[in-house]
Protein backbone atom coordinates (compact mmCIF):
# COMPACT_ATOMS: atom_id res chain seq x y z
CA UNK A 1 0.00 0.00 0.00
CA UNK A 2 1.36 3.42 -0.92
CA UNK A 3 0.79 6.57 1.15
CA UNK A 4 0.58 10.18 0.10
CA UNK A 5 2.85 12.70 1.79
CA UNK A 6 -0.13 14.00 3.80
CA UNK A 7 -1.07 10.49 4.96
CA UNK A 8 2.54 9.81 5.89
CA UNK A 9 2.76 13.00 7.95
CA UNK A 10 -0.48 12.18 9.77
CA UNK A 11 0.76 8.65 10.44
CA UNK A 12 4.03 9.98 11.86
CA UNK A 13 2.24 12.48 14.12
CA UNK A 14 -0.16 9.79 15.35
CA UNK A 15 2.81 7.53 16.05
CA UNK A 16 4.58 10.23 18.06
CA UNK A 17 1.47 11.01 20.06
CA UNK A 18 0.83 7.32 20.66
CA UNK A 19 4.33 6.93 22.09
CA UNK A 20 3.55 9.38 24.90
CA UNK A 21 2.14 7.40 27.85
CA UNK A 22 -1.55 8.14 28.56
CA UNK A 23 -1.40 11.76 27.35
CA UNK A 24 -0.31 10.57 23.92
CA UNK A 25 -3.20 8.13 23.69
CA UNK A 26 -5.63 10.80 24.84
CA UNK A 27 -4.36 13.40 22.34
CA UNK A 28 -4.42 10.81 19.56
CA UNK A 29 -8.07 10.15 20.33
CA UNK A 30 -9.02 13.82 20.61
CA UNK A 31 -7.15 15.13 17.59
CA UNK A 32 -7.65 12.33 15.08
CA UNK A 33 -10.35 9.82 15.98
CA UNK A 34 -12.74 12.40 17.46
CA UNK A 35 -12.16 14.73 14.55
CA UNK A 36 -12.80 11.93 12.06
CA UNK A 37 -16.08 11.09 13.79
CA UNK A 38 -17.20 14.72 13.60
CA UNK A 39 -16.48 14.87 9.89
CA UNK A 40 -18.27 11.58 9.26
CA UNK A 41 -21.29 12.76 11.25
CA UNK A 42 -21.41 15.96 9.17
CA UNK A 43 -21.37 13.97 5.93
CA UNK A 44 -24.03 11.51 7.16
CA UNK A 45 -26.21 14.36 8.34
CA UNK A 46 -25.84 16.19 5.02
CA UNK A 47 -26.80 13.11 3.00
CA UNK A 48 -29.89 12.58 5.17
CA UNK A 49 -30.82 16.27 4.86
CA UNK A 50 -30.36 16.14 1.10
CA UNK A 51 -32.65 13.14 0.89
CA UNK A 52 -35.37 15.16 2.60
CA UNK A 53 -34.48 18.25 0.54
CA UNK A 54 -35.19 16.54 -2.78
CA UNK A 55 -38.38 14.77 -1.75
CA UNK A 56 -41.02 15.39 -4.36
CA UNK A 57 -38.58 16.31 -7.13
CA UNK A 58 -36.40 13.19 -7.41
CA UNK A 59 -38.80 11.73 -9.98
CA UNK A 60 -37.70 14.53 -12.32
CA UNK A 61 -34.14 13.20 -12.43
CA UNK A 62 -33.09 11.30 -15.52
CA UNK A 63 -30.40 9.12 -13.97
CA UNK A 64 -29.62 7.45 -17.29
CA UNK A 65 -28.50 10.76 -18.80
CA UNK A 66 -26.38 11.81 -15.84
CA UNK A 67 -22.64 11.77 -16.47
CA UNK A 68 -21.47 9.73 -13.48
CA UNK A 69 -17.88 10.94 -13.80
CA UNK A 70 -18.81 14.63 -13.81
CA UNK A 71 -21.41 14.36 -11.09
CA UNK A 72 -18.92 12.25 -9.13
CA UNK A 73 -16.36 15.06 -9.22
CA UNK A 74 -18.93 17.57 -7.99
CA UNK A 75 -20.30 15.22 -5.32
CA UNK A 76 -16.81 14.45 -4.02
CA UNK A 77 -15.97 18.15 -3.78
CA UNK A 78 -19.22 18.91 -1.96
CA UNK A 79 -18.80 16.02 0.50
CA UNK A 80 -15.25 17.14 1.23
CA UNK A 81 -16.46 20.69 1.82
CA UNK A 82 -19.36 19.53 4.00
CA UNK A 83 -17.02 17.51 6.21
CA UNK A 84 -15.02 20.66 6.96
CA UNK A 85 -17.83 22.99 8.00
CA UNK A 86 -20.67 23.18 10.49
CA UNK A 87 -22.08 26.34 8.87
CA UNK A 88 -25.73 25.87 7.99
CA UNK A 89 -25.68 28.62 5.34
CA UNK A 90 -22.99 26.74 3.43
CA UNK A 91 -24.72 23.36 3.76
CA UNK A 92 -27.90 24.90 2.35
CA UNK A 93 -26.01 26.21 -0.69
CA UNK A 94 -24.27 22.86 -1.21
CA UNK A 95 -27.66 21.10 -1.26
CA UNK A 96 -28.91 23.49 -3.93
CA UNK A 97 -25.76 23.06 -6.02
CA UNK A 98 -26.06 19.26 -5.86
CA UNK A 99 -29.76 19.45 -6.74
CA UNK A 100 -28.97 21.66 -9.73
CA UNK A 101 -26.41 19.16 -10.95
CA UNK A 102 -28.79 16.22 -10.68
CA UNK A 103 -31.51 18.21 -12.47
CA UNK A 104 -29.35 19.55 -15.28
CA UNK A 105 -28.74 17.93 -18.64
CA UNK A 106 -25.76 20.17 -19.29
CA UNK A 107 -23.25 20.05 -16.47
CA UNK A 108 -20.45 22.61 -16.51
CA UNK A 109 -18.13 21.00 -13.98
CA UNK A 110 -15.58 23.83 -13.95
CA UNK A 111 -18.23 26.45 -13.21
CA UNK A 112 -19.82 24.29 -10.54
CA UNK A 113 -16.50 23.65 -8.82
CA UNK A 114 -15.87 27.39 -8.89
CA UNK A 115 -19.21 27.98 -7.17
CA UNK A 116 -18.37 25.35 -4.55
CA UNK A 117 -15.05 27.08 -3.83
CA UNK A 118 -16.82 30.44 -3.56
CA UNK A 119 -19.30 28.95 -1.08
CA UNK A 120 -16.47 27.55 1.02
CA UNK A 121 -15.07 31.06 1.50
CA UNK A 122 -18.30 32.97 2.15
CA UNK A 123 -19.39 34.07 5.61
CA UNK A 124 -23.07 34.17 6.51
CA UNK A 125 -23.02 37.98 6.36
CA UNK A 126 -21.40 37.96 2.93
CA UNK A 127 -24.10 35.66 1.57
CA UNK A 128 -26.77 38.02 2.90
CA UNK A 129 -24.98 41.01 1.37
CA UNK A 130 -24.70 39.28 -2.01
CA UNK A 131 -28.36 38.31 -1.91
CA UNK A 132 -29.36 41.94 -1.25
CA UNK A 133 -27.28 43.24 -4.15
CA UNK A 134 -28.57 40.52 -6.47
CA UNK A 135 -32.16 41.48 -5.63
CA UNK A 136 -31.62 44.84 -7.36
CA UNK A 137 -31.02 45.27 -11.08
CA UNK A 138 -27.80 46.81 -12.35
CA UNK A 139 -29.75 49.93 -13.36
CA UNK A 140 -31.19 50.41 -9.88
CA UNK A 141 -27.77 49.90 -8.28
CA UNK A 142 -26.48 52.71 -10.51
CA UNK A 143 -29.26 55.08 -9.44
CA UNK A 144 -27.52 56.16 -6.22
CA UNK A 145 -24.51 57.26 -8.22
CA UNK A 146 -26.66 58.78 -10.98
CA UNK A 147 -28.57 60.89 -8.42
CA UNK A 148 -25.28 62.36 -7.23
CA UNK A 149 -24.24 62.98 -10.83
CA UNK A 150 -27.55 64.71 -11.60
CA UNK A 151 -27.34 66.89 -8.49
CA UNK A 152 -23.81 67.90 -9.48
CA UNK A 153 -25.01 68.63 -13.00
CA UNK A 154 -27.86 70.78 -11.63
CA UNK A 155 -25.41 72.83 -9.59
CA UNK A 156 -23.12 73.20 -12.59
CA UNK A 157 -26.04 74.44 -14.74
CA UNK A 158 -26.96 77.00 -12.09
CA UNK A 159 -23.37 78.26 -12.17
CA UNK A 160 -23.39 78.49 -15.97
CA UNK A 161 -26.68 80.42 -15.95
CA UNK A 162 -25.30 82.80 -13.34
CA UNK A 163 -22.21 83.37 -15.49
CA UNK A 164 -24.38 84.23 -18.51
CA UNK A 165 -26.52 86.67 -16.52
CA UNK A 166 -23.47 88.30 -15.01
CA UNK A 167 -22.17 89.35 -18.42
CA UNK A 168 -22.44 93.08 -19.12
CA UNK A 169 -23.52 92.36 -22.71
CA UNK A 170 -25.02 89.00 -23.70
CA UNK A 171 -24.27 87.56 -27.13
CA UNK A 172 -26.82 85.98 -29.48
CA UNK A 173 -25.38 82.57 -28.75
CA UNK A 174 -25.95 83.08 -25.04
CA UNK A 175 -29.73 83.13 -25.54
CA UNK A 176 -29.75 79.71 -27.21
CA UNK A 177 -27.37 78.29 -24.65
CA UNK A 178 -29.44 79.72 -21.80
CA UNK A 179 -32.59 78.16 -23.22
CA UNK A 180 -30.97 74.71 -23.42
CA UNK A 181 -29.64 74.98 -19.88
CA UNK A 182 -33.01 75.99 -18.49
CA UNK A 183 -34.73 73.12 -20.30
CA UNK A 184 -32.24 70.66 -18.89
CA UNK A 185 -32.73 72.17 -15.45
CA UNK A 186 -36.45 71.39 -15.66
CA UNK A 187 -35.79 67.73 -16.54
CA UNK A 188 -33.27 66.91 -13.82
CA UNK A 189 -35.71 66.94 -10.83
CA UNK A 190 -37.93 64.42 -12.61
CA UNK A 191 -34.96 62.16 -13.32
CA UNK A 192 -33.86 62.33 -9.68
CA UNK A 193 -37.37 61.62 -8.40
CA UNK A 194 -37.70 58.61 -10.71
CA UNK A 195 -34.49 57.10 -9.39
CA UNK A 196 -35.30 57.79 -5.74
CA UNK A 197 -38.69 56.14 -6.18
CA UNK A 198 -37.07 53.08 -7.76
CA UNK A 199 -34.60 52.81 -4.89
CA UNK A 200 -37.46 52.73 -2.37
CA UNK A 201 -38.91 49.62 -4.03
CA UNK A 202 -36.01 47.52 -2.71
CA UNK A 203 -36.61 45.69 0.56
CA UNK A 204 -33.25 46.73 1.97
CA UNK A 205 -30.40 49.02 1.03
CA UNK A 206 -27.40 46.76 0.31
CA UNK A 207 -25.01 49.71 0.62
CA UNK A 208 -25.92 50.28 4.27
CA UNK A 209 -24.29 48.32 7.08
CA UNK A 210 -27.46 48.79 9.16
CA UNK A 211 -29.40 46.60 6.72
CA UNK A 212 -27.39 43.59 7.94
CA UNK A 213 -27.02 44.46 11.60
CA UNK A 214 -23.29 45.06 11.18
CA UNK A 215 -21.02 47.88 12.25
CA UNK A 216 -19.70 50.04 9.44
CA UNK A 217 -16.20 48.65 10.01
CA UNK A 218 -17.29 45.01 9.77
CA UNK A 219 -19.49 45.72 6.75
CA UNK A 220 -16.58 47.32 4.85
CA UNK A 221 -14.32 44.35 5.72
CA UNK A 222 -16.92 41.90 4.40
CA UNK A 223 -17.50 43.93 1.23
CA UNK A 224 -13.75 44.33 0.59
CA UNK A 225 -13.40 40.56 0.79
CA UNK A 226 -16.28 40.14 -1.69
CA UNK A 227 -14.56 42.62 -4.03
CA UNK A 228 -11.32 40.63 -3.74
CA UNK A 229 -13.28 37.50 -4.71
CA UNK A 230 -14.60 39.28 -7.81
CA UNK A 231 -18.22 39.23 -6.62
CA UNK A 232 -18.72 42.96 -5.95
CA UNK A 233 -17.11 46.18 -7.20
CA UNK A 234 -16.76 49.76 -5.98
CA UNK A 235 -18.49 52.40 -8.14
CA UNK A 236 -15.72 54.82 -7.15
CA UNK A 237 -13.53 53.06 -9.70
CA UNK A 238 -15.92 54.13 -12.47
CA UNK A 239 -16.52 57.75 -11.50
CA UNK A 240 -14.58 60.40 -9.61
CA UNK A 241 -17.58 62.21 -8.14
CA UNK A 242 -18.13 59.74 -5.28
CA UNK A 243 -15.92 58.63 -2.42
CA UNK A 244 -14.55 55.10 -2.22
CA UNK A 245 -16.27 52.49 -0.01
CA UNK A 246 -19.72 54.12 -0.27
CA UNK A 247 -21.56 52.72 -3.30
CA UNK A 248 -21.05 49.17 -4.53
CA UNK A 249 -22.35 46.99 -7.34
CA UNK A 250 -22.48 43.28 -8.10
CA UNK A 251 -20.28 41.75 -10.82
CA UNK A 252 -21.39 39.30 -13.51
CA UNK A 253 -19.69 36.49 -11.54
CA UNK A 254 -21.58 37.55 -8.43
CA UNK A 255 -24.90 37.46 -10.29
CA UNK A 256 -24.11 34.12 -11.93
CA UNK A 257 -23.29 32.59 -8.55
CA UNK A 258 -26.36 33.99 -6.77
CA UNK A 259 -28.71 33.09 -9.62
CA UNK A 260 -27.33 29.56 -9.72
CA UNK A 261 -27.76 28.88 -6.00
CA UNK A 262 -31.20 30.53 -5.99
CA UNK A 263 -32.80 28.30 -8.63
Order of alpha helices (4+ residues) and beta strands (2+ residues): alpha-alpha-alpha-alpha-alpha-alpha-alpha-alpha-alpha-alpha-beta-beta-alpha
